[in-house]
Amino acid sequence: FALALAGDLPQSRALAEDLAREFPEDTSVQFMYLPTLRALFSLNTPTPDAAAAIQALQTASRYDLALGRVGFIGRFGGLYPIYVRGLAYLAARQPAAAAAEFQRILDHRSIVLVDPMDAMARLQLARALALSGDTVKAKSAYSDLLTLWKNADPDVPVLKEARAEYARLH
């Protein structure tokens, strides 16, 4: 998942193929983890295919709030399919659907625990709200995120992006 988000698709694809081969009957692998990776692969191409990403995640939707095993130990990854579905809706320019997915993550923080998905869902929710034209809610979402990250390293690129996006809303 991290490799795919970071853009190392060849390595991520190789690991996904290993997972598919090694765990052909594992529900978590087949219906949560692999569809999430396939969706990320669809989004991280020179011409992102949001529709293919959304389609890939349809099989994961019935397990959205389930806690799988592979890659999900300690509750990490439990909401990654929802997060990637939100990214796919953003890529498809469907900000309301994207915002609903990111809000689902925030509504289930007991599953997120210390996973960085909480903060990333906040950022993507703010972006979805801004894209939808709801500036008031977008400002609030950015403000919540920046409050959460108030002690973060100011040189982290994603924090710089969030601050700049928030400033543009004013």
N, C-alpha and C positions, 0 to 999 in steps of 0.2 A: 504494500500500500504506500509506504513512504517513498520507495523507489519510483513508483508510478507518479505520485504527486510531484516528485522532484524532477521528473522528465526522463528518468533512466528507463525507458520503455523496454529495451532489449533485455536487461537484467530482470526487470519485473515480469516480463512475459515468460522468461525461462523459469522463474520461480513459480509462476502460475501454472505452467505446464507440468512442473514437478508435483505441485499440489494436486492437480487433476488426476495425474497418473497414480500417485501414492495413496490418495484417499477417494477412490471412486464411489464409495457408499457412505461417505461422511456428509450428513445433512448440512452442517455448518459450512463445510468447504464448498459443496456443490450448489447450495441455495443462498448463501450469504457472501462468502468471501470471493469466490470466482466471479459471480455476476458483478460484484462491486469493482473488481479489477478490470473486467471486460468493459464496463462502463467508463472507467478512467482511461482505458486504452482508446476508446472511441472519442473521448473528449480531448486527448492529448495527441492529436495528429495535425498535420499542416492544415487540413480542412476538417475541423471538429464536426463530429456527427452526433448532435444532441439527441436526435430521435433514436439512433441506435443505442445510445447510452441509457435513455429512458426505458427502451424496450428490454435491454439487458437486465435492468433492475426490477422488471415486473415479477420475475420468479422470487426475488428477495423480499418483495413487499409483504408477503404473509408471515415473514419472520422478522419484520422490522424491529420489534421490541423484544425479541428473543435474545438470549445470550449464548452465543456459540462458543466453540472451544479453540479451534486453530486460529491463532493470531488474535484471539479475543480473551486471552487469559487475564485475570485481574480486571475484567470488564472493559479493557481497552478494545476498541473496535466494534463494540456492540451497536453503535449507531452509524457506522460508516456508510452502510447502504443508503440511509436517509440523507446523510450529508452529500454523498455523490449524486443522489437523485436531485437534490437542491441545486448543485452545480450544473447538472444537465438542464434543469429548467431555466437557470440563468443563461446558459449558452443558447437555449431555444428562445430566449427573450420572452419568457413567461414569468415575470417577477412575482406575481401573486402566488403562483404555485411554488416557486422557489422559497419565498418567505414562509409559506406554510410548512415546508419541510424543515427549514432551519429552526422555526419556532417549535416544532415537535421535539427537536433535540433539547432545546432549552426547557421544555415542559417535562422532560424526563431526566433531569439532572442526576437523579439517584442511580441511573445507569451509567452516566458519563463519569461520575466521580472526579478523578484527577486527570483524566484524558484531556489532551489539548483540544479535543473536538469542541468542547464548550466554548472556548474563546474563538475558535475559527467559525463556529456556527453563528456567534454574535456578529463577527465581521461580515460574514456572507448575508446575514439577515439585514444588516445595515445597508449593504450594497443592493440587495433586492428591493428594499423599501425605497431607496434613492432612485433606482431604475423605474420603479412603479410611479414615481412622482410624489410619493408621500414624504415630503421633506421633514415635516414635524416628527413623524415616527422614526425616520432615518436618523435625524439628529439625536434623538433620544437613544437609539440603538448604538450609535457611534459613541455617545457620551458614556453609556454603560460600559462599553468595551474599553474605552480609554481610562475609565476609573479602575476597572479590573487590572489594566496593564500600567497603572500609574508608577510602579516601581520597576518596570521592565527596562532592559537595556535600550536606551533611546536610539541606538544605531541599528537595531534589528529592522531589516527592510520592510517586513509586513507591518510593523508599527509605524514606520515612516509613511507608508502608503495609506494606512488608516487615518493618520493625522491629516495628511494632505486631502484625502477624500472628505473628511469632516469639515475642514476649512473651506472647501469649495461650496459646501452647503450654506455657508453664512453669507 
